[in-house]
Amino acid sequence: MTAEERQILEAKVKSAVEQIRPYLQEDGGDIAFVSLTDDYVVNVELQGHCGSCPHAMVTLKQNVQLAIQDAIPEIKSVENVRPL
């Protein structure tokens, strides 16, 4: 992907993350965009209660990842960079 394509895609991902944040914040959690890899994997950091919640991986994969992929179909996966 070119630098311009990366910049556009990152902006879309950041926008999607910002739309998801209020839902996580309602339960005392949060999420932060970290990076986008060349193979279209989004790295995020789950924070607050999401960082220690036993259901965090379910939330990440069934809610966050699906919402981002719905908005940006070329995204392959969303991964938490901090182990749960």
The 8 nearest C-alpha neighbors of each residue, nearest first, counted from 0:
[[1, 4, 5, 2, 37, 3, 38, 39],
 [0, 2, 4, 3, 5, 6, 37, 7],
 [1, 3, 5, 4, 6, 0, 7, 8],
 [2, 4, 6, 1, 5, 7, 0, 8],
 [3, 5, 1, 7, 6, 2, 0, 8],
 [6, 4, 2, 8, 3, 7, 9, 1],
 [5, 7, 3, 9, 4, 8, 2, 10],
 [8, 6, 4, 10, 5, 9, 3, 11],
 [7, 9, 11, 5, 10, 6, 4, 12],
 [10, 8, 12, 6, 11, 7, 5, 13],
 [9, 11, 13, 7, 8, 12, 14, 6],
 [12, 10, 8, 14, 9, 13, 15, 7],
 [13, 11, 9, 15, 14, 10, 16, 8],
 [14, 12, 16, 10, 15, 11, 9, 17],
 [13, 15, 17, 11, 12, 16, 10, 18],
 [14, 16, 12, 18, 17, 13, 67, 11],
 [17, 15, 13, 19, 18, 14, 12, 20],
 [16, 18, 14, 20, 15, 19, 13, 21],
 [17, 19, 15, 16, 20, 14, 21, 22],
 [18, 20, 16, 17, 21, 22, 15, 23],
 [19, 21, 17, 23, 22, 18, 29, 24],
 [22, 20, 24, 23, 19, 25, 18, 17],
 [23, 21, 25, 24, 20, 19, 26, 18],
 [24, 22, 28, 20, 29, 25, 21, 26],
 [23, 25, 28, 27, 21, 26, 29, 22],
 [26, 24, 22, 23, 27, 21, 28, 20],
 [27, 25, 24, 23, 28, 22, 48, 49],
 [28, 26, 24, 48, 25, 47, 23, 29],
 [29, 27, 47, 48, 49, 24, 23, 26],
 [28, 30, 46, 24, 23, 47, 20, 45],
 [29, 31, 45, 46, 44, 20, 43, 32],
 [30, 32, 44, 43, 33, 45, 29, 16],
 [31, 33, 43, 34, 13, 42, 44, 30],
 [34, 32, 43, 42, 31, 44, 35, 41],
 [35, 33, 42, 41, 32, 36, 43, 9],
 [34, 36, 41, 40, 42, 39, 9, 37],
 [37, 35, 40, 38, 39, 34, 41, 42],
 [36, 38, 39, 35, 0, 40, 5, 41],
 [37, 39, 36, 40, 75, 35, 74, 0],
 [40, 38, 74, 36, 37, 75, 35, 41],
 [39, 41, 76, 36, 75, 35, 77, 38],
 [40, 42, 35, 77, 34, 78, 76, 39],
 [43, 41, 78, 34, 33, 79, 77, 80],
 [44, 42, 32, 33, 79, 31, 80, 78],
 [43, 45, 31, 79, 80, 30, 81, 46],
 [46, 44, 30, 50, 49, 29, 79, 43],
 [45, 47, 50, 29, 49, 30, 28, 44],
 [46, 48, 28, 49, 50, 29, 27, 45],
 [47, 49, 28, 50, 27, 51, 52, 46],
 [50, 48, 28, 52, 47, 46, 51, 45],
 [51, 49, 46, 45, 48, 47, 52, 83],
 [50, 52, 49, 48, 83, 53, 55, 47],
 [51, 53, 49, 55, 54, 48, 50, 83],
 [54, 52, 55, 51, 56, 83, 49, 57],
 [55, 53, 52, 57, 56, 58, 49, 51],
 [54, 56, 58, 52, 57, 49, 53, 59],
 [57, 55, 59, 58, 54, 60, 53, 83],
 [58, 56, 60, 54, 59, 55, 61, 62],
 [57, 59, 55, 62, 56, 61, 60, 54],
 [60, 58, 56, 63, 57, 62, 64, 61],
 [59, 61, 64, 57, 58, 62, 63, 56],
 [62, 60, 58, 57, 65, 59, 64, 63],
 [61, 63, 58, 65, 64, 60, 59, 66],
 [62, 64, 59, 66, 65, 60, 67, 61],
 [65, 63, 60, 67, 77, 66, 62, 59],
 [64, 66, 68, 62, 67, 63, 61, 69],
 [67, 65, 69, 63, 64, 68, 62, 70],
 [66, 68, 70, 64, 69, 65, 71, 15],
 [69, 67, 72, 71, 65, 70, 66, 74],
 [68, 70, 66, 67, 71, 72, 65, 64],
 [69, 71, 67, 68, 72, 66, 15, 11],
 [70, 72, 68, 69, 73, 67, 74, 11],
 [73, 71, 68, 74, 69, 70, 67, 75],
 [72, 74, 71, 75, 39, 68, 70, 8],
 [75, 73, 39, 72, 68, 76, 71, 40],
 [76, 74, 39, 40, 73, 77, 68, 38],
 [77, 75, 40, 74, 41, 78, 64, 39],
 [76, 78, 41, 64, 40, 42, 79, 43],
 [79, 77, 42, 43, 41, 80, 76, 40],
 [78, 80, 43, 44, 81, 42, 45, 82],
 [81, 79, 44, 43, 42, 78, 82, 33],
 [80, 82, 79, 44, 83, 45, 50, 43],
 [83, 81, 80, 79, 50, 44, 45, 51],
 [82, 50, 51, 81, 55, 52, 56, 53]]
